[in-house]
Amino acid sequence: MKLSLLSLSLAFSTNLFAQSASLQDMISAIKEQQAITIYTAKEIITLDENNPKAEAIAVQGDLILAVGSKKELGKKYKDAKITLDKRFNDKVIVPGFIDQHVHPLLAALTMNIEIISMEDWVLPSGTVPAVRDRQGYIERLANAVNKDRSNKAFFTWGYHHYFHGKITRNDLDKISKTKPIVIWHRSAHEFVFNTAAMKKYGILDAKFKAGFNESALAMSNFDEGHFWEQGWFQVLPKVAVDLASPQRLKDGLEFAEQYFHTNGVTLVAEPGGLVSKPLQDVQNFILGDDDTPFKTYYIPDGKTMAQLHVDGNMIAETEKLLSWGDGKVEFLPKQVKLFADGAVFSQAMQMKDGYLDGHEGEWMIDLDIFEKAFAKYWQAGYQIHIHQNGDAGLEMVIDNIEKNMKSYPRKDHRTTIVHFAYSDSEQVKKLKQLGAIVSANPYYVTALADKYSEEGVGPERSQQMVRLGEVRDAGISYSFHSDMPMAPSQPLYLMWTAVNRTTFSGKVAGPNQRLTAYEALKAVTINAAYSLRLENQAGSLENGKLANLTILEKNPLTVDADKIKDIRVWGTMSEGRIFPISKKHTKASINKVNFKLDPNYQSDTLNVIAKSDFAHDNPMAKEVVLQWASALEQLAAQ
């Protein structure tokens, strides 16, 4: 709570404090003077097991004072100065939605260019409809390119070869031989260029190609204009000057803020945020001010920390990041993110029985470095969040948990399995035995279960992906996340996917893994808070917790299961402050920010990022850092 000079003056002038009074006494007394507002609603779902439903909620400052019936609260505060607010009498109040895992940076870049994807994207500006066939994709792309009258390169994101077929340089040349066109794959790990784009960015230069190593050449097809993984990294610096410009990122972050709010989110977490102080300052500037309608928590990227310091003072270096937040942006203490296997959208996950077409998955970190880093963080008492997608990736993680539990037993470690795309029943049992928890992305089922049943993985494994029913039955705590933009950051949509498990084709994948609406609501509220060790502050409507509410037009527990995703969000309350969906604001110019640079630390970090095959869950960030480092250094010198 922020104290104003007026409040302090009032406190002293009314002789509330003796000379010996402590600061806490002052704060408590000032808080007692704050007005109490009682909000009534059609329904209030608290997720407090001792008080599951209510008619009214009393809020003072940023906290919930009481939850109960209108009669109870009226009687309790009859002698207090209260305001009765009835604006939600026809609404349904639920605990503020939490998206446990998002990437504001990547969302800023992808959502700020032309979206042509396999799914609908419901944006504040309107809905971008899906396209799921090759002809439809080509027609949409051609129309968008023809409408673009600028002299800039045309970028689009969302293409996926399993849905849209193979697209090559020749296909793009048929759309335009003069306007540069760049397709950014849905996985964010691939580009496809037309000839004009390859010329613009110097990709056809013989000297440039000569700089490719053997691995990068193996992941590049110059004739087809296609570059993926290490080949993608090689061409990325050429493209980033346009794709990751400071202005584009600023605009994109403002869009991401509005997008999260529009979908009722009151708290987000970025696990594994890129280790770059200048880039963090930019995100703090956009997301950290008082007008941001949600709180953002970052979790340090243990992968970068391990690559820099695994044989040195890794824990102390990680703890330095705790001071990097500002305002409504904070870093969570004693939590860290590590990475196991590759991305599910690229079918780069590590699978125990391999792939039907014989290709192989990827590890996002050398296994010996992972093992060392995991052990050090474990012994230092950290909660470790681990990016995992394939069942072989999960097996590796389980082995490390089991090994460390034997050598250094811990209670309530809450090691968190993040994404949880593929697993088997025995692994679920092991996770329960070892005390791990799950943060799953149920959207994988809707988007990928059908296609991956046909391509690469097969139906036996893909129809049971994200096996949350078994996780629930095993008694494991589970939460949801979007991994935005890998899935829409729409908690109601994530609930819908887990409750129905309906695929794009309308079929139900693995009906035995479905959850109830109540279980799904907990997964985007109290369970998500638990996964971040914030359950005493957020996730349910209880006395003493932060006044974080999501206000809905209908009750997600009583509407038809198929209608959950269609419920309209009226707005939110964040720490006692109401933010209707219609409220919009624009941040000041980025040039007005005072950035403090640490060139030595930044140089070390960039060196590691530049050398790694998988720099981050969001590899695009590598080049964003390079762009921003240059821009911010120029600002600092002014």
C-alpha positions as CSV (number, residue, x, y, z in Angstrom):
1,M,0.0,0.0,0.0
2,K,1.4,3.4,-0.9
3,L,1.0,6.1,1.7
4,S,0.3,9.7,0.7
5,L,1.7,12.7,2.6
6,L,-1.9,13.8,3.3
7,S,-2.6,10.5,5.1
8,L,0.5,10.8,7.2
9,S,-0.3,14.4,8.1
10,L,-3.8,13.4,9.1
11,A,-2.5,10.6,11.2
12,F,-0.2,12.8,13.2
13,S,-2.6,15.8,13.4
14,T,-5.2,13.7,15.1
15,N,-2.8,12.4,17.7
16,L,-3.2,8.8,16.7
17,F,0.4,8.0,17.4
18,A,2.5,8.4,20.5
19,Q,6.1,9.2,20.1
20,S,7.0,5.6,20.6
21,A,4.6,4.3,17.9
22,S,6.2,2.0,15.3
23,L,5.8,2.4,11.6
24,Q,3.6,-0.6,11.5
25,D,1.3,1.1,14.1
26,M,1.2,4.1,11.8
27,I,0.3,2.0,8.8
28,S,-2.4,0.1,10.7
29,A,-4.0,3.3,12.0
30,I,-4.0,5.0,8.6
31,K,-5.5,1.9,7.1
32,E,-8.3,2.0,9.6
33,Q,-9.3,5.4,8.3
34,Q,-9.6,4.2,4.7
35,A,-13.1,3.9,3.4
36,I,-14.8,0.5,3.3
37,T,-16.7,-0.4,0.1
38,I,-19.1,-3.3,0.1
39,Y,-19.7,-4.7,-3.4
40,T,-22.8,-6.8,-4.1
41,A,-23.2,-9.1,-7.0
42,K,-25.7,-11.6,-8.5
43,E,-23.3,-14.4,-7.5
44,I,-19.9,-14.5,-5.9
45,I,-17.8,-17.6,-6.2
46,T,-15.1,-17.4,-3.6
47,L,-13.2,-20.8,-3.9
48,D,-12.9,-20.6,-0.2
49,E,-13.9,-24.1,0.9
50,N,-15.2,-22.8,4.2
51,N,-17.3,-20.1,2.5
52,P,-17.8,-21.1,-1.1
53,K,-20.6,-18.6,-2.1
54,A,-21.4,-15.1,-1.1
55,E,-23.6,-12.1,-1.9
56,A,-21.2,-9.3,-0.9
57,I,-17.6,-8.6,-0.5
58,A,-16.1,-5.8,1.7
59,V,-12.9,-4.1,0.4
60,Q,-10.7,-1.6,2.1
61,G,-7.7,-0.3,0.3
62,D,-6.1,-3.2,-1.6
63,L,-7.4,-5.9,0.6
64,I,-10.5,-8.0,1.2
65,L,-12.0,-7.4,4.6
66,A,-14.9,-9.8,4.6
67,V,-17.0,-12.0,2.3
68,G,-20.5,-13.1,3.1
69,S,-24.2,-12.2,2.8
70,K,-25.3,-8.6,2.5
71,K,-27.0,-8.9,5.9
72,E,-23.9,-10.2,7.6
73,L,-21.6,-7.5,6.2
74,G,-24.1,-4.8,6.8
75,K,-24.3,-5.8,10.5
76,K,-20.6,-6.2,10.8
77,Y,-19.8,-2.7,9.5
78,K,-22.9,-0.9,10.7
79,D,-20.8,1.6,12.7
80,A,-18.2,2.1,10.1
81,K,-18.0,4.5,7.2
82,I,-19.0,2.4,4.3
83,T,-20.0,2.8,0.7
84,L,-22.4,0.3,-0.9
85,D,-21.6,-0.3,-4.5
86,K,-24.3,-2.2,-6.5
87,R,-22.8,-1.9,-10.0
88,F,-22.2,-5.7,-10.1
89,N,-25.7,-6.7,-9.1
90,D,-26.3,-8.4,-12.4
91,K,-22.7,-9.8,-12.7
92,V,-20.8,-12.8,-11.4
93,I,-17.6,-12.2,-9.4
94,V,-14.9,-14.9,-9.3
95,P,-11.3,-14.7,-7.9
96,G,-9.1,-12.8,-10.3
97,F,-7.8,-14.9,-13.1
98,I,-4.1,-15.8,-13.1
99,D,-2.1,-16.8,-16.2
100,Q,0.8,-18.7,-14.6
101,H,3.1,-18.6,-17.7
102,V,3.1,-15.9,-20.4
103,H,5.8,-14.3,-22.6
104,P,4.9,-10.6,-22.8
105,L,7.9,-10.0,-25.1
106,L,7.1,-12.6,-27.7
107,A,3.4,-11.7,-27.5
108,A,4.4,-8.1,-28.2
109,L,6.2,-9.1,-31.4
110,T,3.8,-11.7,-32.8
111,M,0.5,-9.9,-32.0
112,N,1.8,-6.7,-33.6
113,I,2.1,-8.1,-37.1
114,E,-0.4,-9.8,-39.5
115,I,-1.8,-12.9,-37.9
116,I,-2.8,-15.8,-40.2
117,S,-3.0,-18.8,-37.9
118,M,-4.7,-22.1,-37.4
119,E,-6.9,-20.8,-34.6
120,D,-9.1,-17.8,-34.0
121,W,-7.4,-14.9,-32.2
122,V,-9.9,-12.8,-30.3
123,L,-8.2,-9.5,-29.9
124,P,-9.3,-6.2,-28.3
125,S,-9.6,-4.8,-31.8
126,G,-11.7,-7.8,-33.1
127,T,-11.4,-11.4,-34.0
128,V,-8.8,-12.7,-36.5
129,P,-10.5,-15.9,-37.9
130,A,-8.6,-19.1,-38.3
131,V,-7.6,-20.7,-41.6
132,R,-6.6,-24.4,-41.7
133,D,-5.9,-25.3,-45.3
134,R,-3.2,-24.4,-47.8
135,Q,-5.4,-22.6,-50.3
136,G,-7.1,-20.5,-47.6
137,Y,-3.8,-19.5,-46.2
138,I,-2.3,-18.5,-49.6
139,E,-5.5,-16.4,-50.4
140,R,-5.4,-14.7,-47.0
141,L,-1.8,-13.9,-47.3
142,A,-2.1,-12.6,-50.8
143,N,-5.0,-10.3,-49.8
144,A,-3.1,-8.9,-46.8
145,V,0.1,-8.3,-48.9
146,N,-1.9,-6.5,-51.6
147,K,-3.6,-4.2,-49.0
148,D,-0.2,-3.2,-47.5
149,R,0.7,0.0,-49.3
150,S,3.8,0.7,-47.2
151,N,7.3,0.4,-48.5
152,K,8.3,-1.8,-45.6
153,A,8.7,-5.6,-45.5
154,F,5.5,-7.5,-44.8
155,F,5.6,-9.8,-41.8
156,T,3.1,-12.4,-40.8
157,W,2.9,-14.9,-37.9
158,G,0.9,-18.1,-37.4
159,Y,1.8,-20.3,-40.3
160,H,2.0,-24.1,-39.4
161,H,3.0,-26.6,-42.1
162,Y,0.7,-29.4,-40.7
163,F,-2.3,-27.1,-41.2
164,H,-1.3,-24.9,-44.1
165,G,0.9,-27.3,-46.2
166,K,4.4,-26.6,-47.4
167,I,5.0,-22.9,-48.4
168,T,8.2,-22.0,-50.2
169,R,10.0,-19.0,-51.6
170,N,8.5,-19.8,-55.0
171,D,5.0,-19.7,-53.5
172,L,5.7,-16.3,-52.0
173,D,7.2,-14.9,-55.2
174,K,3.9,-15.7,-56.9
175,I,2.3,-13.3,-54.5
176,S,4.9,-10.5,-55.0
177,K,8.2,-10.3,-56.7
178,T,8.9,-6.8,-55.4
179,K,7.5,-6.5,-51.8
180,P,9.6,-8.4,-49.2
181,I,7.5,-11.1,-47.5
182,V,8.5,-12.9,-44.3
183,I,6.5,-15.7,-42.8
184,W,7.2,-16.4,-39.1
185,H,6.2,-19.9,-38.2
186,R,3.7,-20.6,-35.4
187,S,6.4,-22.1,-33.3
188,A,8.5,-18.9,-33.6
189,H,11.5,-21.1,-34.6
190,E,11.3,-20.8,-38.4
191,F,11.1,-18.2,-41.2
192,V,10.1,-18.5,-44.9
193,F,11.2,-15.7,-47.2
194,N,10.3,-14.6,-50.8
195,T,13.2,-13.6,-53.0
196,A,12.6,-9.9,-52.4
197,A,13.0,-10.4,-48.7
198,M,16.1,-12.5,-49.1
199,K,17.6,-9.7,-51.2
200,K,16.5,-6.9,-48.8
201,Y,18.2,-8.6,-45.8
202,G,21.3,-9.8,-47.7
203,I,20.5,-13.5,-47.3
204,L,21.5,-14.2,-50.9
205,D,25.0,-12.7,-50.4
206,A,27.6,-15.4,-50.9
207,K,29.7,-14.1,-48.0
208,F,26.7,-14.3,-45.7
209,K,26.1,-17.9,-46.6
210,A,29.8,-18.7,-46.2
211,G,29.4,-17.8,-42.5
212,F,27.0,-20.7,-41.9
213,N,28.4,-23.7,-40.0
214,E,27.6,-27.2,-40.9
215,S,24.6,-27.4,-38.5
216,A,23.1,-24.1,-39.7
217,L,23.4,-25.2,-43.3
218,A,21.7,-28.5,-42.5
219,M,18.7,-26.4,-41.2
220,S,18.5,-24.0,-44.1
221,N,17.1,-24.3,-47.6
222,F,18.1,-21.3,-49.6
223,D,16.3,-22.4,-52.7
224,E,13.0,-22.7,-50.8
225,G,13.7,-19.6,-48.6
226,H,13.2,-21.8,-45.5
227,F,15.3,-21.5,-42.3
228,W,14.7,-23.3,-39.1
229,E,16.3,-23.7,-35.7
230,Q,20.1,-23.0,-36.1
231,G,19.5,-21.8,-39.7
232,W,16.8,-19.5,-38.3
233,F,19.2,-18.2,-35.8
234,Q,21.7,-17.4,-38.5
235,V,19.2,-15.2,-40.5
236,L,17.6,-13.7,-37.4
237,P,20.0,-10.7,-37.0
238,K,19.2,-9.6,-40.6
239,V,15.5,-9.5,-39.9
240,A,15.4,-8.2,-36.4
241,V,16.2,-4.7,-37.4
242,D,12.6,-4.4,-38.7
243,L,10.8,-7.1,-36.7
244,A,12.2,-6.2,-33.3
245,S,12.5,-2.4,-33.5
246,P,12.0,-0.4,-30.2
247,Q,8.9,1.2,-31.4
248,R,7.3,-2.1,-32.5
249,L,8.2,-3.6,-29.2
250,K,6.7,-0.7,-27.2
251,D,3.5,-0.8,-29.2
252,G,3.4,-4.6,-28.9
253,L,3.8,-4.5,-25.1
254,E,1.0,-2.0,-24.8
255,F,-1.2,-4.3,-26.9
256,A,-0.2,-7.3,-24.7
257,E,-1.2,-5.4,-21.6
258,Q,-4.6,-4.6,-23.1
259,Y,-5.1,-8.2,-24.2
260,F,-4.4,-9.7,-20.8
261,H,-6.8,-7.2,-19.2
262,T,-9.6,-7.8,-21.8
263,N,-9.6,-11.5,-20.9
264,G,-9.9,-10.8,-17.1
265,V,-6.4,-11.5,-16.1
266,T,-5.3,-9.9,-12.8
267,L,-1.9,-11.6,-12.3
268,V,0.6,-13.0,-14.8
269,A,4.0,-14.7,-14.4
270,E,6.8,-14.8,-16.9
271,P,8.9,-17.9,-15.9
272,G,12.3,-17.8,-17.5
273,G,12.3,-14.2,-18.6
274,L,15.3,-13.2,-20.6
275,V,18.3,-12.1,-18.5
276,S,18.8,-8.6,-19.8
277,K,18.5,-5.6,-17.5
278,P,17.8,-3.0,-20.3
279,L,15.1,-5.2,-21.7
280,Q,13.7,-5.7,-18.3
281,D,13.6,-1.9,-17.8
282,V,11.5,-1.6,-21.0
283,Q,9.0,-4.2,-19.7
284,N,8.9,-2.5,-16.3
285,F,8.1,0.8,-18.0
286,I,5.1,-0.6,-19.9
287,L,3.8,-3.1,-17.3
288,G,5.0,-1.6,-14.0
289,D,3.0,1.7,-13.7
290,D,0.0,2.1,-11.4
291,D,-2.4,2.1,-14.3
292,T,-1.5,-1.4,-15.4
293,P,-4.6,-3.5,-14.4
294,F,-2.6,-6.5,-13.2
295,K,0.6,-7.6,-11.4
296,T,3.4,-9.2,-13.3
297,Y,5.9,-11.6,-11.6
298,Y,9.1,-12.7,-13.3
299,I,11.0,-15.9,-12.5
300,P,14.7,-15.9,-13.3
301,D,15.9,-17.9,-16.3
302,G,18.0,-20.6,-14.7
303,K,19.2,-21.8,-18.1
304,T,21.1,-18.6,-18.7
305,M,22.3,-18.5,-15.1
306,A,23.6,-22.1,-15.5
307,Q,25.4,-21.4,-18.7
308,L,27.1,-18.4,-17.1
309,H,27.7,-19.6,-13.6
310,V,26.9,-23.3,-13.0
311,D,30.5,-23.9,-11.9
312,G,30.7,-20.6,-10.0
313,N,28.4,-18.6,-7.7
314,M,25.2,-19.4,-9.6
315,I,22.8,-18.8,-6.7
316,A,24.2,-15.4,-5.7
317,E,24.0,-14.3,-9.4
318,T,20.4,-15.5,-9.6
319,E,19.5,-13.5,-6.5
320,K,20.8,-10.3,-8.0
321,L,17.8,-10.4,-10.4
322,L,15.4,-9.9,-7.5
323,S,16.1,-6.2,-7.6
324,W,15.3,-5.8,-11.3
325,G,11.5,-5.3,-11.0
326,D,9.8,-2.0,-10.5
327,G,6.3,-0.9,-9.6
328,K,3.8,-3.6,-10.4
329,V,6.6,-5.8,-11.8
330,E,8.4,-8.0,-9.3
331,F,10.7,-11.0,-9.3
332,L,9.7,-14.0,-7.2
333,P,12.3,-15.0,-4.6
334,K,13.6,-18.6,-4.4
335,Q,12.1,-19.6,-7.7
336,V,13.8,-20.4,-11.0
337,K,13.0,-21.8,-14.5
338,L,15.0,-24.6,-16.2
339,F,14.4,-26.2,-19.6
340,A,14.2,-29.8,-20.7
341,D,13.2,-30.7,-24.2
342,G,12.1,-28.8,-27.3
343,A,8.9,-27.0,-28.4
344,V,5.7,-28.9,-29.0
345,F,4.6,-26.8,-31.9
346,S,7.8,-27.8,-33.8
347,Q,7.6,-31.4,-32.7
348,A,11.0,-30.9,-31.1
349,M,9.9,-32.7,-27.8
350,Q,11.9,-35.7,-26.7
351,M,9.7,-38.8,-27.1
352,K,10.5,-42.2,-25.6
353,D,9.2,-44.1,-28.6
354,G,10.4,-41.6,-31.1
355,Y,8.4,-40.2,-34.1
356,L,6.5,-42.0,-36.8
357,D,8.6,-40.2,-39.5
358,G,11.9,-40.9,-37.8
359,H,12.9,-37.3,-36.9
360,E,14.4,-36.6,-33.5
361,G,13.6,-34.2,-30.8
362,E,15.9,-31.6,-29.2
363,W,17.2,-30.9,-25.7
364,M,17.1,-27.2,-24.8
365,I,20.1,-27.5,-22.5
366,D,23.0,-29.8,-22.3
367,L,22.0,-32.6,-19.9
368,D,25.1,-32.4,-17.8
369,I,24.5,-28.6,-17.2
370,F,20.8,-29.3,-16.4
371,E,21.8,-31.9,-13.8
372,K,24.3,-29.6,-12.1
373,A,22.0,-26.6,-12.1
374,F,19.0,-28.6,-10.8
375,A,21.1,-30.0,-7.9
376,K,22.4,-26.5,-6.9
377,Y,19.0,-24.8,-7.0
378,W,17.5,-27.8,-5.2
379,Q,20.0,-27.7,-2.4
380,A,19.6,-23.9,-2.1
381,G,15.8,-24.4,-1.4
382,Y,14.5,-23.1,-4.8
383,Q,11.2,-24.0,-6.3
384,I,12.2,-25.2,-9.8
385,H,9.8,-24.7,-12.8
386,I,10.8,-26.9,-15.7
387,H,9.7,-26.6,-19.4
388,Q,8.8,-30.1,-20.5
389,N,6.9,-31.4,-23.5
390,G,7.8,-35.0,-24.4
391,D,7.6,-38.1,-22.2
392,A,11.3,-38.7,-22.6
393,G,11.9,-35.1,-21.4
394,L,9.6,-35.8,-18.4
395,E,11.5,-39.0,-17.6
396,M,14.8,-37.0,-17.5
397,V,13.2,-34.5,-15.1
398,I,11.7,-37.2,-12.9
399,D,15.2,-38.9,-12.7
400,N,16.7,-35.6,-11.4
401,I,13.9,-35.0,-8.8
402,E,14.3,-38.6,-7.6
403,K,18.1,-38.4,-7.4
404,N,18.0,-35.1,-5.4
405,M,15.2,-36.3,-3.1
406,K,17.4,-39.2,-2.1
407,S,20.5,-37.1,-1.5
408,Y,18.9,-34.0,-0.1
409,P,15.3,-34.7,1.0
410,R,12.9,-31.7,0.9
411,K,9.3,-31.1,1.9
412,D,6.9,-28.8,-0.1
413,H,9.5,-28.2,-2.9
414,R,6.7,-27.8,-5.5
415,T,8.9,-28.6,-8.4
416,T,6.6,-27.6,-11.3
417,I,6.3,-29.5,-14.6
418,V,5.5,-26.8,-17.1
419,H,3.5,-27.5,-20.3
420,F,3.1,-31.3,-19.7
421,A,2.2,-32.2,-23.3
422,Y,3.2,-35.8,-23.3
423,S,3.5,-38.2,-20.4
424,D,2.4,-41.7,-19.4
425,S,0.4,-43.1,-16.5
426,E,3.5,-44.4,-14.6
427,Q,5.1,-41.0,-14.8
428,V,2.0,-39.4,-13.3
429,K,2.3,-41.8,-10.3
430,K,6.0,-40.9,-9.9
431,L,5.2,-37.2,-9.9
432,K,2.8,-37.7,-7.0
433,Q,5.3,-39.8,-5.1
434,L,8.0,-37.2,-5.5
435,G,5.8,-34.2,-4.5
436,A,5.9,-32.4,-7.9
437,I,3.1,-30.3,-9.2
438,V,1.9,-29.6,-12.8
439,S,1.3,-26.3,-14.7
440,A,-0.3,-27.6,-17.9
441,N,-1.3,-26.0,-21.2
442,P,-4.6,-27.7,-22.0
443,Y,-4.8,-25.8,-25.3
444,Y,-2.4,-28.4,-26.9
445,V,-5.3,-30.8,-26.9
446,T,-7.6,-28.6,-28.9
447,A,-4.9,-27.4,-31.3
448,L,-2.7,-30.4,-31.8
449,A,-4.3,-33.7,-30.8
450,D,-5.9,-34.3,-34.2
451,K,-3.0,-33.3,-36.4
452,Y,-0.4,-35.0,-34.2
453,S,-2.5,-38.2,-34.2
454,E,-2.0,-38.1,-38.0
455,E,1.5,-36.6,-38.2
456,G,4.6,-37.5,-36.3
457,V,3.3,-38.9,-33.0
458,G,0.2,-41.0,-33.7
459,P,-3.2,-41.4,-32.0
460,E,-2.3,-43.6,-29.0
461,R,-0.1,-40.9,-27.5
462,S,-1.8,-37.8,-28.9
463,Q,-5.3,-38.5,-27.9
464,Q,-4.1,-38.7,-24.3
465,M,-1.9,-35.7,-24.3
466,V,-2.1,-33.3,-21.3
467,R,-3.5,-36.1,-19.2
468,L,-5.1,-33.9,-16.5
469,G,-7.7,-36.4,-15.5
470,E,-5.0,-38.7,-14.2
471,V,-3.2,-35.9,-12.5
472,R,-6.4,-34.9,-10.7
473,D,-7.1,-38.5,-9.7
474,A,-3.5,-38.9,-8.4
475,G,-4.1,-35.9,-6.1
476,I,-1.4,-33.7,-7.7
477,S,-1.9,-29.9,-7.7
478,Y,-2.4,-28.7,-11.2
479,S,-2.8,-25.3,-12.8
480,F,-3.2,-23.9,-16.3
481,H,-1.3,-21.4,-18.4
482,S,-1.4,-20.1,-21.9
483,D,2.3,-19.7,-22.7
484,M,1.0,-16.7,-24.6
485,P,1.4,-16.5,-27.6
486,M,1.6,-20.3,-27.9
487,A,-2.0,-20.2,-26.8
488,P,-4.4,-17.3,-26.3
489,S,-4.2,-15.8,-22.8
490,Q,-7.9,-16.4,-22.2
491,P,-8.5,-18.2,-18.9
492,L,-12.1,-19.0,-19.8
493,Y,-10.9,-20.5,-23.1
494,L,-8.3,-22.6,-21.2
495,M,-11.1,-23.8,-18.9
496,W,-13.2,-24.7,-21.9
497,T,-10.4,-26.7,-23.4
498,A,-9.8,-28.7,-20.2
499,V,-13.5,-29.3,-19.5
500,N,-14.4,-30.4,-23.1
501,R,-11.1,-31.5,-24.8
502,T,-12.8,-30.7,-28.1
503,T,-10.4,-30.5,-31.0
504,F,-10.5,-28.2,-34.1
505,S,-12.4,-31.0,-35.9
506,G,-15.1,-31.1,-33.2
507,K,-14.0,-34.5,-31.9
508,V,-13.3,-35.2,-28.2
509,A,-9.7,-36.3,-27.5
510,G,-9.3,-38.5,-24.4
511,P,-12.6,-38.0,-22.7
512,N,-11.2,-39.7,-19.6
513,Q,-8.9,-36.8,-19.1
514,R,-11.6,-34.1,-18.9
515,L,-12.1,-32.0,-15.8
516,T,-15.1,-30.4,-14.3
517,A,-15.8,-26.7,-14.6
518,Y,-15.1,-26.2,-10.9
519,E,-11.7,-28.0,-11.2
520,A,-10.8,-25.9,-14.2
521,L,-11.8,-22.6,-12.4
522,K,-9.4,-23.5,-9.6
523,A,-6.7,-24.2,-12.2
524,V,-6.8,-20.5,-13.3
525,T,-7.1,-19.1,-9.8
526,I,-6.1,-20.7,-6.5
527,N,-4.1,-23.5,-8.0
528,A,-2.2,-21.1,-10.2
529,A,-1.5,-19.0,-7.1
530,Y,-0.3,-22.1,-5.3
531,S,2.1,-22.9,-8.2
532,L,3.8,-19.5,-7.6
533,R,3.6,-19.6,-3.8
534,L,1.2,-16.8,-3.8
535,E,-1.8,-18.7,-2.4
536,N,-1.8,-16.5,0.7
537,Q,-2.2,-13.4,-1.3
538,A,-4.3,-14.3,-4.4
539,G,-6.4,-17.0,-6.0
540,S,-9.5,-17.0,-3.8
541,L,-11.8,-14.4,-2.2
542,E,-10.9,-14.6,1.5
543,N,-10.4,-12.1,4.3
544,G,-6.9,-10.6,4.2
545,K,-6.1,-11.5,0.6
546,L,-5.6,-8.9,-2.1
547,A,-8.8,-7.6,-3.6
548,N,-8.3,-9.2,-7.1
549,L,-11.6,-10.0,-8.8
550,T,-12.7,-10.9,-12.3
551,I,-16.2,-9.7,-13.1
552,L,-18.2,-11.9,-15.6
553,E,-21.5,-11.7,-17.2
554,K,-22.3,-15.4,-16.5
555,N,-21.4,-18.1,-14.1
556,P,-18.8,-20.5,-15.6
557,L,-19.9,-23.2,-13.2
558,T,-23.5,-23.3,-14.3
559,V,-23.5,-22.4,-18.1
560,D,-23.3,-25.3,-20.5
561,A,-19.8,-26.6,-20.7
562,D,-19.5,-25.7,-24.4
563,K,-20.4,-22.1,-23.6
564,I,-17.6,-21.4,-21.0
565,K,-15.3,-19.8,-23.6
566,D,-18.1,-17.4,-24.7
567,I,-18.7,-15.7,-21.4
568,R,-18.0,-12.0,-21.6
569,V,-15.7,-10.4,-19.2
570,W,-17.0,-7.0,-17.8
571,G,-13.7,-6.0,-16.2
572,T,-11.5,-6.7,-13.2
573,M,-10.5,-5.3,-9.8
574,S,-6.8,-5.3,-9.2
575,E,-5.7,-4.7,-5.6
576,G,-8.9,-2.8,-4.8
577,R,-9.0,-0.7,-8.0
578,I,-11.7,-1.3,-10.6
579,F,-10.6,-1.6,-14.3
580,P,-13.6,-1.9,-16.7
581,I,-12.6,-3.5,-20.0
582,S,-13.4,-0.2,-21.8
583,K,-10.7,1.6,-19.9
584,K,-7.6,2.2,-22.1
585,H,-4.5,4.3,-21.7
586,T,-1.3,4.9,-23.6
587,K,2.1,5.0,-22.1
588,A,4.6,7.9,-22.5
589,S,7.3,7.9,-25.1
590,I,10.0,5.3,-24.5
591,N,12.6,8.1,-24.8
592,K,11.5,9.5,-21.4
593,V,12.6,6.4,-19.5
594,N,15.8,6.6,-17.5
595,F,17.6,3.3,-18.1
596,K,20.5,2.2,-16.0
597,L,22.8,-0.1,-17.9
598,D,25.3,-2.7,-16.6
599,P,27.5,-3.2,-19.7
600,N,29.7,-5.8,-18.2
601,Y,26.9,-8.1,-17.0
602,Q,24.9,-7.5,-20.2
603,S,27.9,-8.4,-22.4
604,D,28.4,-11.7,-20.6
605,T,24.7,-12.5,-20.9
606,L,24.6,-11.7,-24.6
607,N,27.7,-13.8,-25.2
608,V,26.0,-16.8,-23.8
609,I,22.8,-16.2,-25.6
610,A,24.6,-15.8,-28.9
611,K,26.4,-19.1,-28.6
612,S,23.4,-21.2,-27.5
613,D,21.3,-23.2,-29.9
614,F,18.1,-22.6,-27.9
615,A,18.7,-19.2,-26.2
616,H,15.3,-19.2,-24.5
617,D,11.8,-20.6,-24.6
618,N,11.4,-17.4,-26.7
619,P,14.5,-17.4,-29.0
620,M,13.5,-14.2,-30.7
621,A,14.5,-12.5,-27.6
622,K,18.2,-12.9,-28.5
623,E,17.9,-10.4,-31.3
624,V,15.5,-8.2,-29.4
625,V,18.2,-7.8,-26.7
626,L,20.8,-6.8,-29.4
627,Q,18.4,-4.2,-30.8
628,W,17.4,-2.8,-27.5
629,A,20.9,-2.8,-26.1
630,S,22.0,-0.6,-28.9
631,A,19.0,1.7,-28.7
632,L,19.1,2.1,-24.9
633,E,22.9,2.7,-24.9
634,Q,22.2,5.6,-27.3
635,L,19.5,6.9,-25.0
636,A,21.7,6.7,-21.9
637,A,24.5,8.6,-23.7
638,Q,22.2,11.5,-24.4
